[in-house]
Amino acid sequence: MPDTEAERLRAKALARWEGEGGALGRPPDVALGDEDMRVLARLGAALLLDWRDVPEPRRAAIVKSAAALHAERDAPRIKLAIETFIAQHHDL
């Protein structure tokens, strides 16, 4: 059982994410640790920093792949959220 509020929130978010289809093919009993989450955050930030250099067809494929990690019914909402985030942070 998570001890801190941050751990409880992370567990809740991961459970929701996995419930939406975001398990990435991992067994459901394998949780991402803090270091894994930092690595994923850094990979995402690095991609965003070079986003302008990524050809448009590849950008579209990346967004589509990211949205597909969620339940099919949530893919359009996730795709819009990703596109909005990128538009808001294009100058990073």
C-alpha atoms as a printed R data frame, in Angstrom:
   type eleno elety resid chain resno       x      y       z
1  ATOM     1    CA   MET     A     1   0.000  0.000   0.000
2  ATOM     2    CA   PRO     A     2   1.427  3.427  -0.919
3  ATOM     3    CA   ASP     A     3   2.562  5.456   2.090
4  ATOM     4    CA   THR     A     4   2.650  9.017   0.810
5  ATOM     5    CA   GLU     A     5   0.048 11.080  -0.986
6  ATOM     6    CA   ALA     A     6   2.335 11.268  -4.039
7  ATOM     7    CA   GLU     A     7   2.614  7.468  -4.134
8  ATOM     8    CA   ARG     A     8  -1.167  7.106  -3.819
9  ATOM     9    CA   LEU     A     9  -1.718  9.593  -6.644
10 ATOM    10    CA   ARG     A    10   0.866  7.853  -8.844
11 ATOM    11    CA   ALA     A    11  -0.724  4.450  -8.184
12 ATOM    12    CA   LYS     A    12  -4.161  5.850  -9.005
13 ATOM    13    CA   ALA     A    13  -2.906  7.495 -12.203
14 ATOM    14    CA   LEU     A    14  -1.106  4.337 -13.323
15 ATOM    15    CA   ALA     A    15  -4.186  2.227 -12.626
16 ATOM    16    CA   ARG     A    16  -6.315  4.624 -14.675
17 ATOM    17    CA   TRP     A    17  -3.712  4.716 -17.444
18 ATOM    18    CA   GLU     A    18  -3.516  0.932 -17.589
19 ATOM    19    CA   GLY     A    19  -7.309  0.712 -17.484
20 ATOM    20    CA   GLU     A    20  -7.393  2.920 -20.573
21 ATOM    21    CA   GLY     A    21  -5.137  0.475 -22.396
22 ATOM    22    CA   GLY     A    22  -1.759  2.021 -21.609
23 ATOM    23    CA   ALA     A    23  -0.061 -1.096 -20.303
24 ATOM    24    CA   LEU     A    24   2.503 -1.132 -23.136
25 ATOM    25    CA   GLY     A    25   2.381 -4.899 -23.219
26 ATOM    26    CA   ARG     A    26   3.756 -5.233 -19.697
27 ATOM    27    CA   PRO     A    27   2.314 -7.781 -17.314
28 ATOM    28    CA   PRO     A    28  -0.236 -5.963 -15.114
29 ATOM    29    CA   ASP     A    29   1.696 -6.745 -11.928
30 ATOM    30    CA   VAL     A    30   4.827 -4.868 -13.100
31 ATOM    31    CA   ALA     A    31   4.678 -1.255 -11.922
32 ATOM    32    CA   LEU     A    32   6.866  1.496 -13.272
33 ATOM    33    CA   GLY     A    33   9.169  2.816 -10.607
34 ATOM    34    CA   ASP     A    34  10.277  6.390 -10.031
35 ATOM    35    CA   GLU     A    35  13.390  5.927 -12.154
36 ATOM    36    CA   ASP     A    36  11.353  4.453 -15.017
37 ATOM    37    CA   MET     A    37   8.967  7.408 -14.862
38 ATOM    38    CA   ARG     A    38  11.912  9.840 -14.949
39 ATOM    39    CA   VAL     A    39  13.364  8.043 -17.981
40 ATOM    40    CA   LEU     A    40  10.031  8.216 -19.812
41 ATOM    41    CA   ALA     A    41   9.661 11.900 -18.931
42 ATOM    42    CA   ARG     A    42  13.164 12.642 -20.210
43 ATOM    43    CA   LEU     A    43  12.558 10.735 -23.433
44 ATOM    44    CA   GLY     A    44   9.357 12.686 -24.004
45 ATOM    45    CA   ALA     A    45  11.074 15.989 -23.245
46 ATOM    46    CA   ALA     A    46  13.949 15.153 -25.592
47 ATOM    47    CA   LEU     A    47  11.500 14.334 -28.372
48 ATOM    48    CA   LEU     A    48   9.654 17.588 -27.797
49 ATOM    49    CA   LEU     A    49  12.902 19.562 -27.913
50 ATOM    50    CA   ASP     A    50  13.587 18.162 -31.399
51 ATOM    51    CA   TRP     A    51   9.937 18.145 -32.508
52 ATOM    52    CA   ARG     A    52  10.467 20.804 -35.202
53 ATOM    53    CA   ASP     A    53  13.183 18.661 -36.780
54 ATOM    54    CA   VAL     A    54  10.922 15.611 -37.023
55 ATOM    55    CA   PRO     A    55   9.318 15.306 -40.478
56 ATOM    56    CA   GLU     A    56   5.557 15.880 -40.417
57 ATOM    57    CA   PRO     A    57   4.627 12.304 -41.452
58 ATOM    58    CA   ARG     A    58   6.743 10.980 -38.559
59 ATOM    59    CA   ARG     A    59   5.171 13.478 -36.136
60 ATOM    60    CA   ALA     A    60   1.710 12.291 -37.133
61 ATOM    61    CA   ALA     A    61   2.770  8.662 -36.687
62 ATOM    62    CA   ILE     A    62   4.202  9.380 -33.213
63 ATOM    63    CA   VAL     A    63   1.016 11.139 -32.079
64 ATOM    64    CA   LYS     A    64  -1.110  8.332 -33.518
65 ATOM    65    CA   SER     A    65   1.011  5.702 -31.741
66 ATOM    66    CA   ALA     A    66   0.832  7.580 -28.445
67 ATOM    67    CA   ALA     A    67  -2.945  7.903 -28.715
68 ATOM    68    CA   ALA     A    68  -3.253  4.203 -29.599
69 ATOM    69    CA   LEU     A    69  -1.704  3.260 -26.241
70 ATOM    70    CA   HIS     A    70  -5.077  4.107 -24.713
71 ATOM    71    CA   ALA     A    71  -8.443  2.471 -25.115
72 ATOM    72    CA   GLU     A    72  -9.818  3.009 -28.607
73 ATOM    73    CA   ARG     A    73 -12.659  5.151 -27.277
74 ATOM    74    CA   ASP     A    74 -10.132  7.505 -25.628
75 ATOM    75    CA   ALA     A    75  -7.713  7.756 -28.577
76 ATOM    76    CA   PRO     A    76  -9.279 10.909 -30.098
77 ATOM    77    CA   ARG     A    77  -9.277 12.677 -26.709
78 ATOM    78    CA   ILE     A    78  -5.664 11.668 -26.029
79 ATOM    79    CA   LYS     A    79  -4.608 12.709 -29.543
80 ATOM    80    CA   LEU     A    80  -6.143 16.150 -29.020
81 ATOM    81    CA   ALA     A    81  -4.486 16.455 -25.593
82 ATOM    82    CA   ILE     A    82  -1.085 15.580 -27.106
83 ATOM    83    CA   GLU     A    83  -1.519 18.029 -29.979
84 ATOM    84    CA   THR     A    84  -2.632 20.764 -27.558
85 ATOM    85    CA   PHE     A    85   0.354 20.123 -25.297
86 ATOM    86    CA   ILE     A    86   2.775 20.284 -28.213
87 ATOM    87    CA   ALA     A    87   1.186 23.505 -29.492
88 ATOM    88    CA   GLN     A    88   1.432 25.097 -26.040
89 ATOM    89    CA   HIS     A    89   5.047 24.026 -25.548
90 ATOM    90    CA   HIS     A    90   6.402 24.369 -29.097
91 ATOM    91    CA   ASP     A    91   9.020 26.876 -28.007
92 ATOM    92    CA   LEU     A    92  10.787 24.709 -25.428
